[in-house]
Amino acid sequence: MKKGKETASPERGIPLKGETIADVLEALFAQEPQLRDELYDGELLRPSISVCLNGIDSRYLALGLKTPVQAGDRVSTCENVTLH
């Protein structure tokens, strides 16, 4: 893992380092490997999962998961639920 800015991880607010949202997720998976299968289907983020940077879904960011993070940013995940 290359050096990076410290940011909070999804769910628990654990400080993690990374240059991008994807780097932060990789740092999380290094600590909690089982989360990779919960968030990803192979190489792709599961359609039911959102990864947000400071509350903004990464799907709406120009660089997606490659978006750079700053010290103090919050990366969070959530599972989308559809109500009928």
N, C-alpha and C positions, 0 to 999 in steps of 0.2 A: 504494500500500500504506500503510495507516494505521500509525502507530506502535504497537508492541506489545512484549510480553515476548520476550526472546531464548530460543530453545529449539533443541534439536538436530534436524536433519532426518533423514528415513529414510536408511538404508544407510550413510552416510559420516560421520555426526556433524557435519555442517556447521552452524554456528550460523545460525539463521534467526529472523526476527521475526514475530510474529502474536499476536492476542488469542485465537484459537480453533485447534483442530486444522485446520480448513478453511483458515484464514489461513496457517498454516505450510505446508500443501501448496501453496497459491497462490504463496508465496514460493519454494518449491522449483521449481515449474514455471516461474517467471520466470527461474531460473538454468539449468534443465534441461528445456526445453519438450517434448522427446520423451517424458518420463516420463508426461505427462498421458494419452497414448494407451495407455500400458502399464497404467495404473491405472484409467482410466475408459473406459466404453463410452458415448459421448455425454456426458450429464449425470450418469450414474449410476456409482458405484463398481462395478467388475467384481465379480461374485459370488465369484470365486476369490481376491480380494485382501482382506486384513485390514489395517486401519490401527489401530495401537495407541498408547495413551497410557500410558507407564510400564508397558508389558507387558499392559495391559487392552485387549481388542478394543473399538473404538469402538461396535460394534453393541450392546454391553452397557452402555454409558454412557447415562444418561437423555437427554442432549442430542446424542448421536452425534458427528458431525464438528463440531457447533457448541459442543462442550465447551470451556470456557476452558482455556488453558494458563498455567502459572506459569514463571517463570525457572527454568531447570535441568531442566524436564520433558523427556522423551525421546519423540518421535513416531517411530514406526517402521512400516514396511510389510513384509508378507510375502505370498507367493503360497501359497494353501492347496493341498495335494496329497492326493489320495485314493488309498490303496493298496488293491488288490484281492487 
